[in-house]
């Protein structure tokens, strides 16, 4: 299974050098057979399964903490919800995405490749190219660079409570949110260490240590958070402290495995001055790679901030946060599928197999449709009890129930656009994806949300409908881009970069 995650060696039998392919007919592929499709579905499942488990277990740290805080009071829930949202917007989302292209510059010359793919693919290619020592060194570079990023984030979080008051948020909620986010500061430094380590293990297809470490951390987090929230005098602040402790426990577990395991012997290198050499490239190429995902993430988090300006902000913020946490939890499944198809598409394009890249897209769309149907049926059937997971307040539970149909629509659109975004990362369309997200959410979704929520007085439901319209626009645009892709040209450009070291702005879209 380990070998199946590595990119296949370049092939010249299916696709020649880029110059030789200009005269070939575009997308002249034989029909996809059922055996090909289901074989690809199996390959995608093997890749996606471990990533879903790891991502879900890590995300549940925050969700479980929010659930426990919600049983203290409505104020505690709303302040914790807005804090977790803000910590994602201003901190965690940046660290997760800034590391996306970190390993690439040192092993495949990012100056030539540009933003060609996501880390899910690039690390596997780097390991396959046997650039072992440089992968280890760049992991240290990532940790050091992200620690530098954490310094201004820490300063921002210290004054977050006062900033919330300045932008018109409820003073009581702002005060509690300010106290909560200060106790999350240790977690941001832990995440700055954890994210590069996760990518380090992905490079070598060592998914089991990540899975085991994340699951053990989650199991320890539950009693730890319960004790700090309900059995100490810390209250909701105990949840923030529990998150910070759990993040560092995960770092310790996975770091110990890295240091002692023979499986990491080839890539485990001593810390040296070499780590400083890649810092400039890190900031030059990692920051743009974050834009595509952050633009979408931030648009959803804006819902929580805008809900704080509505009448009865505690109720609106609490309910929107519950719904947002629900779809973000379910999105971990889509994220796994997107990471898998990103790897498969990029591997096949690099190997000169454009037809198999196209089959991978068909297969992942089949998986995405199946997954969204199952998830939506389950979610809609549990609509009357979902709210009780986060709060004992009947008002909150009933309001959550009215939101579930809209949440189901969001799950459908997230399922489709999540895998289409994975295809975009596999083809190197991050710049196109960033423009799509900018137009869909900030020119369409957010203005419509503000109009429906405040002008037409639809409150939180209007905010959600607006962003839902943005997600629909995003999905349609990504579908059009994918359907008009010239796969042979994509493969030619990929091989041109690999064999000749030339970059190209041409994305292979007719």
C-alpha positions in Angstrom: 0.0 0.0 0.0 2.9 2.3 0.7 4.1 2.0 -2.9 0.6 2.8 -4.2 0.8 6.2 -2.7 4.0 7.1 -4.5 3.9 8.8 -8.0 4.7 6.4 -10.8 7.9 6.9 -12.8 7.7 9.1 -15.8 6.5 7.2 -18.9 7.2 8.0 -22.5 5.0 5.3 -24.0 1.7 7.0 -23.4 2.8 10.6 -23.9 5.9 11.9 -25.5 7.9 15.0 -24.9 5.8 18.2 -24.9 7.0 19.3 -28.3 5.9 16.1 -29.9 2.3 16.4 -28.6 1.2 19.6 -30.2 -0.2 17.9 -33.3 -2.1 15.2 -31.5 -5.9 15.4 -31.3 -7.1 17.0 -28.1 -8.8 14.6 -25.5 -9.0 11.7 -28.0 -9.6 9.1 -25.3 -11.4 5.8 -25.5 -14.6 5.4 -23.5 -14.1 4.7 -19.8 -15.0 1.1 -18.9 -16.7 0.1 -15.7 -13.6 -1.9 -14.6 -11.4 1.2 -15.0 -13.8 3.4 -13.1 -14.2 1.0 -10.1 -10.5 0.3 -10.0 -9.9 4.0 -9.7 -12.6 4.3 -7.1 -10.7 1.7 -5.0 -7.4 3.6 -5.4 -9.0 6.9 -4.3 -10.6 5.2 -1.3 -7.2 3.8 -0.1 -5.7 7.3 -0.3 -8.7 9.2 1.1 -9.5 6.9 4.1 -6.5 7.7 6.3 -6.6 11.4 5.6 -10.3 11.6 6.5 -9.6 9.9 9.8 -6.6 12.1 10.7 -8.3 15.4 9.7 -11.6 14.5 11.5 -9.9 13.5 14.7 -7.9 16.7 14.8 -10.9 18.9 14.0 -13.0 17.1 16.7 -10.8 18.6 19.4 -12.4 22.0 18.8 -15.9 20.6 18.2 -16.0 18.6 21.4 -14.7 21.6 23.4 -17.4 23.7 21.9 -20.0 21.1 22.8 -19.0 21.0 26.4 -18.8 24.8 26.7 -22.3 25.0 25.2 -23.7 23.2 28.3 -22.4 26.0 30.5 -24.5 28.9 29.2 -25.6 30.6 26.0 -23.0 33.3 26.6 -20.2 30.8 27.0 -21.3 29.0 23.8 -21.5 32.2 21.7 -18.2 33.6 23.0 -16.3 30.3 22.5 -17.9 29.9 19.0 -16.8 33.3 17.8 -13.4 32.8 19.3 -12.8 29.4 17.5 -14.0 31.0 14.3 -11.7 34.0 14.7 -8.7 31.7 15.6 -9.3 29.8 12.4 -9.5 33.0 10.3 -6.5 34.7 11.8 -4.3 31.8 12.7 -5.0 28.2 12.0 -6.1 28.5 8.4 -2.9 30.4 7.6 -0.7 27.8 9.1 -2.5 24.9 7.4 -2.3 26.4 4.0 1.0 28.3 4.2 2.8 24.9 4.5 1.1 23.6 1.3 4.1 24.2 -1.0 6.8 24.1 1.5 8.5 20.9 0.6 8.5 21.6 -3.1 11.1 24.4 -3.4 13.9 22.3 -2.0 13.3 19.2 -4.0 11.8 20.2 -7.3 12.8 23.9 -7.7 9.8 26.0 -7.1 11.2 28.8 -9.1 10.5 26.7 -12.2 7.4 24.9 -11.1 5.5 27.8 -9.5 2.3 26.8 -7.9 1.9 23.5 -9.7 0.2 21.4 -7.1 -0.8 20.8 -3.5 1.4 19.2 -0.9 -0.6 16.0 -1.1 1.1 15.4 -4.4 4.3 17.2 -4.1 5.6 15.4 -1.0 5.0 12.0 -2.6 6.9 13.1 -5.7 9.7 14.4 -3.6 10.0 11.1 -1.7 9.8 9.2 -4.9 12.7 11.4 -6.3 14.7 10.2 -3.2 15.4 13.7 -2.0 15.4 12.4 1.6 17.7 14.7 3.5 16.3 17.9 2.0 12.8 16.8 3.0 13.9 16.6 6.6 15.7 19.9 6.5 12.7 21.7 4.9 10.4 20.3 7.7 12.6 22.2 10.2 12.5 25.2 7.9 8.7 25.1 7.9 8.5 24.9 11.7 10.8 27.8 12.2 9.1 29.9 9.5 5.6 29.2 10.9 6.9 30.2 14.4 7.8 33.6 12.9 4.2 33.8 11.5 2.8 33.1 15.0 4.4 36.1 16.6 2.2 38.8 15.0 -0.8 36.4 15.4 -0.1 36.3 19.1 -0.1 40.1 19.3 -3.4 40.2 17.4 -5.0 37.6 19.7 -4.0 39.4 22.9 -6.0 42.5 21.8 -8.8 40.5 20.1 -11.4 41.3 22.8 -10.9 45.1 22.4 -10.9 44.8 18.6 -14.3 43.0 18.6 -15.8 45.8 20.6 -14.4 48.3 18.1 -16.1 46.6 15.2 -19.4 46.7 16.9 -19.7 43.2 18.5 -21.6 42.7 21.8 -19.3 43.9 24.6 -20.1 40.9 26.9 -19.4 38.4 24.2 -16.3 40.3 23.1 -14.9 40.2 26.7 -15.4 36.5 27.0 -14.0 35.8 23.5 -10.9 37.9 24.4 -10.2 35.8 27.5 -10.8 32.6 25.6 -8.5 33.3 22.7 -5.5 34.2 24.9 -5.5 30.7 26.2 -5.4 29.4 22.6 -2.0 31.1 22.0 -0.1 27.9 23.0 -2.2 26.0 20.5 -1.1 28.1 17.6 2.6 27.4 18.2 1.8 23.7 18.6 0.0 23.8 15.3 3.0 25.5 13.7 5.0 22.4 14.7 2.3 19.9 13.9 1.4 20.9 10.4 5.0 20.4 9.0 5.3 17.1 10.8 2.0 15.9 9.3 3.3 16.8 5.8 6.6 15.1 6.6 4.8 11.8 7.3 2.6 12.2 4.3 5.8 12.5 2.2 6.7 8.9 3.1 3.1 7.6 3.0 3.3 6.9 6.8 -0.3 7.4 7.5 -0.7 5.0 10.5 1.5 7.0 12.9 -0.5 10.1 12.1 -3.8 8.2 12.6 -2.7 6.6 15.9 -1.3 9.9 17.3 -4.5 11.8 16.4 -6.8 9.2 17.8 -4.9 8.9 21.1 -4.9 12.6 21.4 -8.6 12.8 20.9 -9.3 10.1 23.5 -7.2 12.0 26.0 -8.8 15.3 25.1 -12.3 14.3 26.1 -11.7 13.6 29.8 -9.2 16.5 30.0 -11.6 19.0 28.6 -14.5 17.7 30.7 -12.4 18.0 33.8 -11.1 21.5 33.0 -14.6 22.8 32.0 -16.9 21.2 34.6 -14.6 20.2 37.5 -12.3 23.2 37.8 -13.0 26.9 38.3 -11.9 27.7 34.7 -15.2 27.2 33.0 -15.1 28.0 29.3 -11.5 29.0 29.5 -10.8 25.4 30.5 -11.8 24.3 27.0 -9.2 26.6 25.4 -6.6 25.3 27.8 -7.6 21.7 26.9 -7.2 22.4 23.2 -3.7 23.9 23.7 -2.6 20.9 25.8 -4.0 18.4 23.4 -2.3 20.0 20.4 1.0 19.8 22.1 0.4 16.2 23.1 -0.2 15.4 19.4 3.1 17.1 18.6 5.0 15.1 21.3 3.5 11.8 20.2 4.3 12.2 16.5 7.6 13.9 17.2 8.8 10.9 19.3 7.8 8.5 16.5 9.8 10.6 14.0 12.9 10.6 16.3 13.0 6.9 17.1 11.3 5.1 14.2 13.5 3.3 11.7 10.9 4.2 9.1 12.1 7.8 9.3 15.8 7.0 9.2 16.3 8.2 5.6 14.6 11.6 6.1 15.5 12.2 9.7 18.3 14.8 9.8 20.0 16.8 12.5 19.0 20.4 13.0 21.6 22.6 11.3 22.0 26.1 9.9 20.8 24.6 6.6 17.2 25.2 7.7 17.6 29.0 7.3 18.4 28.7 3.6 14.8 27.9 2.5 13.0 30.6 4.6 12.9 33.1 1.7 11.4 30.6 -0.7 8.9 29.5 1.9 7.4 32.9 2.3 7.6 33.6 -1.5 5.7 30.5 -2.6 3.7 29.3 0.4 1.7 32.5 1.0 0.1 32.6 -2.4 -0.9 28.9 -2.1 -3.0 29.8 1.0 -5.2 32.3 -0.9 -7.4 29.8 -2.7 -8.6 28.0 0.4 -8.5 31.0 2.8 -10.8 33.1 0.7 -13.5 30.5 1.0 -12.9 29.7 4.7 -12.9 33.4 5.6 -16.3 34.0 3.9 -18.0 31.4 6.1 -16.3 32.8 9.2 -17.6 36.3 8.2 -21.1 34.8 8.9 -20.3 34.5 12.5 -19.0 38.1 12.8 -22.0 39.5 10.9 -24.4 37.4 13.1 -23.0 39.4 16.1 -24.5 42.5 14.6 -28.0 41.1 14.4 -30.7 41.5 17.1 -30.2 38.8 19.8 -26.6 38.2 18.9 -26.0 35.4 21.4 -28.7 33.3 19.8 -27.7 34.1 16.2 -24.0 33.6 16.8 -24.5 30.3 18.7 -26.8 28.8 16.1 -24.7 29.8 13.1 -21.6 28.5 14.8 -23.3 25.2 15.5 -24.3 24.8 11.8 -20.9 26.0 10.6 -19.1 23.5 12.9 -21.4 20.8 11.6 -20.6 21.3 7.9 -16.9 21.8 8.7 -16.9 18.5 10.5 -18.6 16.8 7.6 -16.2 18.5 5.2 -13.3 16.4 6.5 -14.7 13.6 4.4 -14.7 15.8 1.3 -11.2 17.0 2.2 -9.9 13.4 2.1 -11.5 12.8 -1.3 -10.1 16.1 -2.6 -6.6 15.3 -1.3 -6.8 11.8 -3.0 -7.9 13.1 -6.4 -5.3 15.8 -6.2 -2.6 13.1 -5.8 -4.1 10.8 -8.5 -4.5 13.6 -11.1 -1.1 15.1 -10.5 0.6 11.7 -10.5 -1.0 10.6 -13.8 -0.4 13.9 -15.5 3.3 13.8 -14.4 3.5 10.2 -15.7 2.0 11.2 -19.1 -1.3 9.4 -18.6 -3.9 12.1 -19.3 -6.7 9.5 -19.8 -6.2 8.1 -16.3 -6.3 11.6 -14.8 -9.6 12.1 -16.5 -10.9 8.7 -15.1 -9.8 9.8 -11.6 -12.1 12.9 -12.0 -15.0 10.7 -13.0 -14.3 8.3 -10.1 -14.1 11.0 -7.4 -17.3 12.6 -8.6 -19.0 9.3 -8.2 -17.7 9.0 -4.7 -18.6 12.6 -3.9 -22.2 12.2 -5.0 -22.6 8.9 -3.0 -21.1 10.5 0.1 -23.3 13.6 0.0 -26.4 11.5 -0.4 -25.6 9.3 2.6 -24.5 12.3 4.8 -27.6 14.4 3.9 -30.0 11.6 4.7 -28.4 11.1 8.0 -28.2 14.8 8.8 -31.8 15.5 7.9 -33.1 12.5 9.9 -31.3 13.8 13.0 -32.3 17.5 12.6 -34.4 17.5 15.8 -31.6 16.3 18.1 -28.5 17.8 16.5 -28.8 21.0 18.5 -28.8 19.1 21.8 -25.2 18.1 21.1 -24.2 21.8 21.6 -26.7 23.3 23.9 -29.5 22.5 26.4 -31.3 25.7 25.5 -34.6 24.8 23.6 -34.5 28.1 21.7 -31.1 27.2 20.3 -32.1 23.6 19.5 -35.3 24.7 17.7 -33.4 27.4 15.7 -30.8 24.8 14.6 -33.6 22.5 13.4 -34.9 25.3 11.1 -31.4 25.7 9.6 -30.9 22.0 8.7 -32.4 22.1 5.2 -30.0 24.9 4.3 -27.1 23.0 6.0 -28.0 20.0 3.8 -27.7 22.2 0.7 -24.3 23.4 1.9 -23.2 19.8 2.3 -24.1 19.0 -1.3 -22.2 22.0 -2.7 -19.3 21.4 -0.4 -19.1 17.8 -1.5 -18.9 18.8 -5.2 -16.7 21.9 -4.9 -14.3 20.1 -2.4 -13.3 17.4 -4.9 -13.3 19.9 -7.8 -10.9 22.0 -5.8 -8.8 18.9 -5.4 -8.7 18.5 -9.1 -7.6 22.1 -9.4 -4.7 21.6 -7.0 -3.7 18.5 -8.9 -3.6 20.5 -12.1 -1.9 23.5 -10.6 -4.9 25.9 -10.9 -4.5 27.6 -7.5 -4.5 31.0 -9.1 -7.7 30.3 -11.1 -9.3 28.8 -7.9 -8.4 32.0 -6.0 -10.1 34.2 -8.6 -13.1 31.8 -8.6 -13.4 32.0 -4.8 -12.9 35.8 -4.8 -15.7 36.3 -7.4 -18.1 33.7 -6.0 -18.0 34.7 -2.3 -16.9 38.3 -2.2 -18.7 39.7 -5.3 -21.7 37.4 -5.0 -22.1 35.6 -1.7 -21.2 38.1 1.0 -23.0 41.1 -0.5 -26.2 39.0 -0.9 -25.8 37.6 2.6 -25.6 41.2 4.0 -28.6 42.3 2.0 -30.8 39.3 3.0 -29.7 39.3 6.7 -29.9 43.1 7.4 -31.9 44.8 4.7 -34.6 42.1 4.2 -34.3 41.2 7.9 -34.0 37.5 7.4 -31.4 37.5 10.1 -29.1 34.4 10.4 -31.0 32.5 7.8 -30.5 35.3 5.2 -26.7 35.3 6.0 -26.6 31.6 5.3 -28.6 31.8 2.1 -26.2 34.5 0.8 -23.1 32.4 1.3 -24.9 29.4 0.0 -25.4 31.3 -3.3 -21.7 32.0 -3.3 -20.9 28.3 -2.9 -23.3 27.5 -5.8 -21.5 30.0 -8.0 -18.2 28.6 -7.0 -19.3 25.0 -7.8 -20.7 26.0 -11.2 -17.5 27.8 -12.2 -15.2 25.0 -11.1 -17.4 22.5 -12.9 -17.1 24.5 -16.2 -13.4 24.8 -15.8 -13.0 21.1 -15.2 -15.3 20.0 -18.0 -13.4 22.1 -20.6 -10.0 20.9 -19.5 -7.6 19.7 -22.2 -6.1 16.8 -20.3 -3.4 16.1 -22.9 -2.2 19.6 -22.8 -2.2 19.4 -19.0 0.1 16.3 -19.2 2.3 18.0 -21.7 2.8 21.0 -19.5 3.5 18.8 -16.4 6.1 16.9 -18.4 7.6 20.1 -19.8 8.1 21.4 -16.2 9.6 18.1 -15.1 11.9 17.4 -18.1 12.9 20.8 -19.2 12.4 22.9 -16.0 10.3 25.5 -17.7 7.3 27.1 -16.1 4.1 28.0 -18.0 1.3 30.2 -17.3 -0.9 28.2 -19.6 -3.3 26.1 -17.6 -4.5 23.9 -20.4 -8.1 25.1 -20.5 -9.8 25.7 -23.8 
